[in-house]
Amino acid sequence: MDKKMIGKIIQDQRKNKKLRQYEVSEKTGLSRNYISDIENGRYMPSVETLSKLANCLDLDLNIIKMTEIHAQQSV
């Protein structure tokens, strides 16, 4: 998985849900700075972190995997 792509998906979903990073931070127990770093593609979240974010944002982890497959097919 590409960390920039994952970050973009998380950021887009957070914005769609009209949540701020600090709100996601409070709901997940992750620092706001770490969430920012993930959204900006600086860090690859662990499976546990990705699961926390997905639960908070009502994001299906399969969507991330399908997006990755689609991106690979487009190359």
Backbone torsions as a table, in degrees:
resi	resn	phi	psi	omega
1	MET	NA	141.4	178.7
2	ASP	-87.4	126.4	-176.0
3	LYS	-65.6	-30.6	177.9
4	LYS	-69.9	-39.3	179.5
5	MET	-66.1	-44.3	178.0
6	ILE	-61.1	-44.5	179.0
7	GLY	-60.0	-41.0	179.5
8	LYS	-65.3	-42.8	179.0
9	ILE	-61.6	-45.4	-179.4
10	ILE	-64.1	-45.4	179.8
11	GLN	-62.7	-45.3	179.8
12	ASP	-61.0	-42.9	-179.3
13	GLN	-67.9	-38.8	177.9
14	ARG	-61.2	-44.6	-179.9
15	LYS	-68.1	-37.6	176.7
16	ASN	-60.6	-34.5	179.3
17	LYS	-86.8	2.4	178.5
18	LYS	57.0	43.1	177.0
19	LEU	-107.9	146.1	173.3
20	ARG	-93.6	159.8	-178.0
21	GLN	-58.4	-38.3	-178.7
22	TYR	-65.9	-30.1	177.8
23	GLU	-70.3	-41.1	176.2
24	VAL	-64.2	-39.4	177.9
25	SER	-58.7	-46.9	179.6
26	GLU	-63.5	-36.8	-177.1
27	LYS	-78.2	-26.9	-175.2
28	THR	-104.5	-19.4	-175.2
29	GLY	82.0	6.4	176.8
30	LEU	-91.1	150.3	179.4
31	SER	-71.5	150.7	178.4
32	ARG	-61.6	-38.7	179.6
33	ASN	-63.9	-38.9	179.2
34	TYR	-66.5	-41.2	177.0
35	ILE	-61.1	-43.0	177.4
36	SER	-60.4	-44.8	179.8
37	ASP	-62.2	-39.8	177.9
38	ILE	-65.1	-47.4	-178.7
39	GLU	-61.5	-30.8	-179.1
40	ASN	-92.0	8.5	174.8
41	GLY	74.4	20.2	179.4
42	ARG	-84.4	-27.3	-180.0
43	TYR	-132.6	146.9	172.7
44	MET	-93.3	116.9	-179.1
45	PRO	-69.7	146.5	174.8
46	SER	-68.3	168.5	177.7
47	VAL	-60.7	-40.6	179.7
48	GLU	-62.9	-44.9	179.0
49	THR	-65.4	-43.9	178.9
50	LEU	-60.7	-38.7	178.1
51	SER	-65.1	-42.0	177.6
52	LYS	-61.3	-45.0	-179.7
53	LEU	-66.0	-42.9	-179.9
54	ALA	-62.3	-42.1	178.5
55	ASN	-64.5	-42.4	-179.9
56	CYS	-65.0	-38.6	-173.4
57	LEU	-98.1	7.0	-176.4
58	ASP	52.7	47.5	-177.0
59	LEU	-110.4	127.6	178.4
60	ASP	-78.9	124.4	179.8
61	LEU	-60.7	-25.1	177.6
62	ASN	-66.4	-28.5	177.7
63	ILE	-63.5	-39.7	178.9
64	ILE	-63.3	-44.0	179.7
65	LYS	-65.2	-42.1	179.6
66	MET	-65.2	-37.7	178.4
67	THR	-63.9	-39.9	178.2
68	GLU	-63.3	-44.3	179.4
69	ILE	-62.2	-43.6	179.2
70	HIS	-61.5	-43.1	-179.3
71	ALA	-63.9	-38.4	179.0
72	GLN	-67.3	-35.4	180.0
73	GLN	-72.6	-25.2	-178.8
74	SER	-78.4	-14.4	-177.0
75	VAL	-78.4	NA	NA
